[in-house]
Amino acid sequence: MTIIRPFRRTCRQFVGGSYLPHGNHGFIADSRFAKAPGQYIRAFLLIQKDLQEVFHYVEPADENEECYSYRIHELLMRSCVEVEANCKAILSENGYIRPGDADTRDANGYSQPGKKWNRNDYEKLNATHRLSSFQVKFPVWYGNHAVRTPFASWGPSGRMLTWYDAYNATKHDRHKQFKEANFGNLLDAVAGLVALLSSQFGDYEFEGPYVTYFVDDTYKSDGFETAVGKYLRIKYPDDWPDNERYDFEWEKIASDPDPFQSLQF
């Protein structure tokens, strides 16, 4: 059985293989799909702008991945805070209740983000958003590490996220762990944020008329498409099981009182 109604804050592959078939992208712009999504996009765009400024001083290259500085540390902190904010928003708006916690869902089915939610809770999004299959490509890079798979370790290989561990280590003990706030971990964190946003909204930026970049022949040969922010490139998961793919015509369900459904964790 396919998915006949979109999940809140969830963009996924349709039965035909596309992510946003023509005429079926409107659900992302619907005000019931996500609370204040533009705030999350704007936060990312500022991070991307500041990252490009760092590129003026640190060349995007394999040999510079161990570079660290206060500026890189700051961007790593901001990027990971946004990763957490997006994870909490997806969980909350889909009514997630951590086992053992009180049921705090409101009339709309949203739950109150738990103060103790952590990576164990966030990792549940790998099953619902297939985060470990997202690949993010830096368009200017010298070396072999242009393509990042930030959530790969949430797949079969394990559970640790090196860049997220670096964020926590330097947050709690910057004096001893400062070197962990390095260029490579920053880039993985930004890639993780791009993957999370793409898994919710595709490349929609919630400003002005919607223009899809999913059909993009510029770099068609490498399989990557333009990501939100129009700088980084992204490769969406193409391995969704048939029974977990979307199969609806948005125009036919858009007028329903609530055309969306909540994820089950």
C-alpha positions as CSV (number, residue, x, y, z in Angstrom):
1,M,0.0,0.0,0.0
2,T,1.3,3.4,-0.9
3,I,1.0,6.7,1.0
4,I,-2.1,8.5,-0.1
5,R,-1.7,11.6,2.1
6,P,1.5,13.5,2.8
7,F,3.1,13.4,6.2
8,R,3.7,16.7,8.0
9,R,7.2,18.2,7.3
10,T,8.0,15.3,5.0
11,C,9.1,15.4,1.4
12,R,9.6,12.0,-0.1
13,Q,9.7,10.1,-3.4
14,F,6.5,9.5,-5.3
15,V,5.6,6.2,-6.9
16,G,6.9,7.3,-10.3
17,G,10.3,8.0,-8.9
18,S,10.1,11.8,-8.8
19,Y,10.1,13.9,-5.7
20,L,7.9,16.7,-6.8
21,P,5.9,15.7,-9.9
22,H,4.4,18.6,-11.8
23,G,1.3,19.8,-10.0
24,N,2.0,17.9,-6.9
25,H,4.4,20.2,-5.1
26,G,1.7,22.4,-3.6
27,F,1.4,20.5,-0.4
28,I,4.8,21.9,0.8
29,A,3.5,25.5,0.5
30,D,0.2,24.7,2.4
31,S,0.2,26.4,5.8
32,R,-0.9,23.2,7.5
33,F,2.2,21.3,6.3
34,A,4.6,23.0,8.7
35,K,4.7,25.7,11.3
36,A,6.7,28.8,10.3
37,P,9.0,26.9,7.8
38,G,10.4,30.1,6.4
39,Q,12.2,30.7,9.7
40,Y,14.2,27.5,9.4
41,I,15.1,28.3,5.8
42,R,16.2,31.9,6.7
43,A,18.4,30.6,9.4
44,F,20.1,28.2,7.0
45,L,20.6,30.9,4.3
46,L,22.5,33.1,6.9
47,I,24.7,30.1,7.8
48,Q,25.4,29.5,4.1
49,K,26.3,33.1,3.5
50,D,28.7,33.1,6.4
51,L,30.2,29.8,5.3
52,Q,30.9,31.3,1.9
53,E,32.7,34.1,3.7
54,V,34.9,31.6,5.4
55,F,35.8,30.2,2.0
56,H,37.5,33.5,1.3
57,Y,40.1,32.5,3.9
58,V,40.0,28.7,4.0
59,E,40.0,27.0,0.6
60,P,37.5,24.2,0.2
61,A,40.0,21.4,0.0
62,D,40.8,18.0,1.6
63,E,44.0,19.3,3.1
64,N,42.2,22.0,5.0
65,E,39.7,19.9,6.8
66,E,41.6,19.9,10.1
67,C,41.7,23.8,10.2
68,Y,40.0,25.3,13.2
69,S,39.2,28.7,14.5
70,Y,36.7,30.7,16.5
71,R,34.8,31.6,13.4
72,I,34.6,27.9,12.3
73,H,33.5,27.0,15.9
74,E,30.8,29.6,15.8
75,L,29.3,28.3,12.5
76,L,29.5,24.7,13.8
77,M,27.5,25.7,16.9
78,R,24.9,27.5,14.8
79,S,24.6,24.7,12.2
80,C,24.1,22.0,14.9
81,V,21.6,24.1,16.8
82,E,19.6,24.4,13.6
83,V,19.9,20.6,13.0
84,E,18.4,20.1,16.5
85,A,15.7,22.7,15.9
86,N,14.6,20.9,12.7
87,C,14.6,17.5,14.3
88,K,12.5,18.8,17.2
89,A,10.1,20.5,14.8
90,I,9.5,17.3,12.8
91,L,9.0,15.2,15.9
92,S,6.8,17.8,17.6
93,E,4.5,18.5,14.7
94,N,4.0,14.8,14.1
95,G,3.0,14.3,17.7
96,Y,6.0,12.4,18.9
97,I,5.9,11.4,22.6
98,R,9.0,9.9,24.1
99,P,8.3,6.6,25.8
100,G,7.6,7.2,29.4
101,D,6.8,10.9,29.0
102,A,3.4,12.5,29.6
103,D,1.2,13.0,26.6
104,T,1.6,16.7,25.8
105,R,-0.2,16.8,22.4
106,D,-2.4,19.9,21.8
107,A,-5.6,20.1,19.8
108,N,-3.7,20.0,16.6
109,G,-1.9,16.9,17.5
110,Y,1.5,18.7,18.1
111,S,3.6,17.6,21.1
112,Q,5.7,19.9,23.3
113,P,9.4,19.4,22.4
114,G,10.9,17.5,25.3
115,K,13.8,19.1,27.1
116,K,15.6,15.7,27.2
117,W,15.1,14.9,23.5
118,N,18.5,13.9,22.1
119,R,20.2,12.0,19.3
120,N,18.3,8.8,20.2
121,D,15.1,10.6,19.5
122,Y,16.4,12.5,16.4
123,E,17.7,9.2,14.9
124,K,14.1,8.0,14.6
125,L,13.9,10.4,11.6
126,N,16.2,8.2,9.6
127,A,13.4,5.8,9.1
128,T,10.8,8.4,8.2
129,H,13.0,10.8,6.1
130,R,15.8,8.4,5.0
131,L,18.5,10.8,6.1
132,S,21.3,8.4,5.8
133,S,20.8,8.2,2.0
134,F,21.1,11.9,1.3
135,Q,24.3,13.1,-0.3
136,V,25.4,16.8,-0.4
137,K,28.0,18.1,-2.8
138,F,30.1,21.2,-2.4
139,P,30.4,22.7,-6.0
140,V,33.9,24.1,-5.5
141,W,36.3,21.6,-4.0
142,Y,39.9,20.5,-4.3
143,G,40.3,16.8,-3.5
144,N,38.1,13.8,-3.0
145,H,35.7,14.9,-0.3
146,A,33.3,17.2,-2.2
147,V,30.4,14.8,-1.6
148,R,29.3,14.5,2.0
149,T,26.9,11.9,3.4
150,P,26.4,13.4,6.9
151,F,23.9,10.9,8.3
152,A,25.5,7.8,6.8
153,S,26.3,6.3,10.2
154,W,22.6,6.2,11.0
155,G,22.4,3.5,8.4
156,P,23.7,-0.1,8.9
157,S,27.2,1.0,9.8
158,G,26.5,2.4,13.3
159,R,25.1,5.4,15.2
160,M,27.8,7.9,15.8
161,L,27.8,11.3,14.0
162,T,31.3,12.6,14.2
163,W,30.4,16.2,13.5
164,Y,27.6,16.2,16.0
165,D,29.9,14.7,18.6
166,A,32.4,17.5,17.9
167,Y,29.6,20.0,18.4
168,N,28.8,18.6,21.8
169,A,32.4,18.2,22.8
170,T,33.4,21.8,22.0
171,K,30.2,23.1,23.5
172,H,30.9,21.5,26.9
173,D,34.7,21.9,27.0
174,R,36.0,24.3,24.4
175,H,39.4,24.6,26.1
176,K,40.2,20.9,25.7
177,Q,38.1,20.1,22.6
178,F,38.6,23.2,20.5
179,K,40.4,21.3,17.7
180,E,37.2,19.3,17.1
181,A,35.5,22.4,15.9
182,N,37.3,22.0,12.6
183,F,36.6,22.8,8.9
184,G,35.6,19.2,8.0
185,N,33.2,18.9,10.9
186,L,31.6,22.2,10.0
187,L,31.1,21.2,6.4
188,D,29.5,17.9,7.5
189,A,27.2,19.8,9.9
190,V,26.1,22.2,7.1
191,A,25.5,19.2,4.8
192,G,23.4,17.6,7.6
193,L,21.3,20.7,7.8
194,V,20.8,20.9,4.1
195,A,19.8,17.2,4.1
196,L,17.3,17.8,6.8
197,L,15.7,20.8,5.1
198,S,15.6,19.0,1.8
199,S,13.9,16.0,3.4
200,Q,11.1,18.3,4.6
201,F,10.8,21.0,1.9
202,G,12.8,19.9,-1.2
203,D,14.2,23.2,-2.5
204,Y,11.3,25.4,-1.6
205,E,12.4,28.6,0.1
206,F,9.0,30.0,1.1
207,E,9.7,33.4,-0.5
208,G,8.2,34.6,-3.8
209,P,6.7,32.3,-6.4
210,Y,7.7,28.7,-6.2
211,V,10.1,27.5,-8.8
212,T,11.3,23.9,-8.8
213,Y,14.9,23.0,-9.5
214,F,14.3,19.3,-9.4
215,V,14.5,19.3,-13.2
216,D,18.0,20.6,-13.6
217,D,20.1,19.5,-16.6
218,T,23.1,21.6,-15.8
219,Y,24.8,18.8,-13.9
220,K,22.5,16.0,-14.9
221,S,25.4,13.6,-15.5
222,D,26.4,13.5,-11.8
223,G,22.9,12.9,-10.4
224,F,22.9,15.9,-8.2
225,E,20.3,18.7,-8.2
226,T,20.3,22.3,-6.9
227,A,19.6,22.4,-3.1
228,V,17.8,25.0,-1.1
229,G,19.9,28.1,-1.1
230,K,20.9,27.5,-4.8
231,Y,24.6,26.9,-3.9
232,L,25.1,23.4,-2.7
233,R,24.1,20.3,-4.7
234,I,22.0,17.4,-3.4
235,K,21.2,13.9,-4.3
236,Y,17.9,12.7,-2.9
237,P,17.3,9.1,-1.8
238,D,16.1,6.9,-4.6
239,D,15.7,3.7,-2.6
240,W,12.3,4.3,-1.0
241,P,10.4,1.0,-0.8
242,D,7.3,1.1,-3.1
243,N,4.9,0.9,-0.1
244,E,6.5,4.0,1.5
245,R,6.3,6.3,-1.5
246,Y,3.7,9.1,-1.9
247,D,0.8,8.3,-4.3
248,F,-1.6,11.2,-4.3
249,E,-2.9,14.1,-6.4
250,W,-2.6,17.2,-4.3
251,E,-5.4,19.0,-6.1
252,K,-7.8,16.3,-5.2
253,I,-7.1,16.4,-1.4
254,A,-6.0,20.0,-0.8
255,S,-9.6,21.1,0.1
256,D,-10.0,18.5,2.8
257,P,-10.2,19.8,6.3
258,D,-6.9,18.2,7.0
259,P,-5.1,16.6,4.1
260,F,-2.1,15.7,6.1
261,Q,-1.3,12.8,8.4
262,S,1.2,12.3,11.2
263,L,4.2,10.0,11.1
264,Q,4.3,7.0,13.4
265,F,7.6,6.7,15.3
